[in-house]
Amino acid sequence: MLSHNTYLTRAQSNAGILQRQEPVVYEAEQSVRPAVLSQPQRDAYRENGFLLLPELFSQEEVQGLFTEMQHMRKEFAHAGRAEVIAEPGSGEVRSIFNVHRLNSLFSRLVRDPRVLNVARDILGSEVYIHQSRINYKPGFQGKEFYWHSDFETWHSEDGMPAMRALSCSILLTDNNEHNGPLMLIPGSHRHFISCQGETPEENYKKSLKKQEIGVPDEVLLRYLADLGGITSCKGKAGSVVFFDCNTMHGSNGNISPYPRSNVFFVYNSIDNQLGAPRDGLKPRPEYIAAREDVEALTPQAL
């Protein structure tokens, strides 16, 4: 069992780099279905910290998801809902959180065997949704997402004990070199980057628009990039990227005319549920970090 202090961060004057203590691909428990990934795919995920599965969903399915995503943006844009995060400056919808609880289609999507069983395969256990969101990144004005490890934030601000979670990004538009695709640093998941800075209460109100706390040191970022390089996860709509919770990632702004819209699901092992946040922080809201009514997901066709 890992100590809550295994990955110290935001508690010292200097940034640091620590070795990962957990597996990347876990051995499956008996309750989990047989492996759905090939051995080369599992090896690639273990080595790089991510895996791209091209065009996992059909164009017809993508069109239905895209239409529903646009309906949500129109419905929630001026509803004053906490789950809606606006772009700095323009006020356009940047993200909508908790979509698997707000929308029946996305509720079914998190249970689709094509994604759910990959998460169960990699994490070696039953899983639940820690967080879900749509990132719209509109054309011309979509802002960047700066480099970060999700686990650093989830460990600090949500009390996630261990690196036994992954993100699943389903591309609802083509992601290309022009519209700010997801960038990842291969191999970075094997190192935990502790960050400087004390976390203020309700930091999420600023960090979801622009992250300033939990930002990795530039020297250490350069070190990780020198080791592994940078990969842009470009692909057709319907493709899916799975990446480890500790993989360093970010994306550039989108000044192209075309949006880069993806839906993100964070699958967490049922054995890795949240504890208390570090340093006496209050837990973040349920729509950002799930604590209530946590139960293992059952596969269900879209």
Secondary structure as UniProt FT lines:
FT   TURN            4..7
FT   STRAND          16..19
FT   TURN            30..31
FT   HELIX           39..48
FT   STRAND          50..53
FT   TURN            54..55
FT   HELIX           59..76
FT   TURN            77..78
FT   TURN            82..83
FT   STRAND          84..86
FT   TURN            88..90
FT   STRAND          93..97
FT   HELIX           99..102
FT   HELIX           104..109
FT   TURN            110..111
FT   HELIX           113..123
FT   STRAND          127..135
FT   TURN            139..141
FT   STRAND          145..148
FT   HELIX           150..153
FT   HELIX           154..158
FT   STRAND          165..171
FT   TURN            177..178
FT   STRAND          183..184
FT   TURN            186..187
FT   HELIX           188..190
FT   STRAND          191..194
FT   TURN            201..203
FT   HELIX           204..207
FT   TURN            208..209
FT   HELIX           218..228
FT   STRAND          231..232
FT   TURN            237..238
FT   STRAND          240..244
FT   TURN            245..246
FT   STRAND          249..251
FT   STRAND          262..269
FT   TURN            270..271
FT   HELIX           278..280
FT   TURN            286..288
//
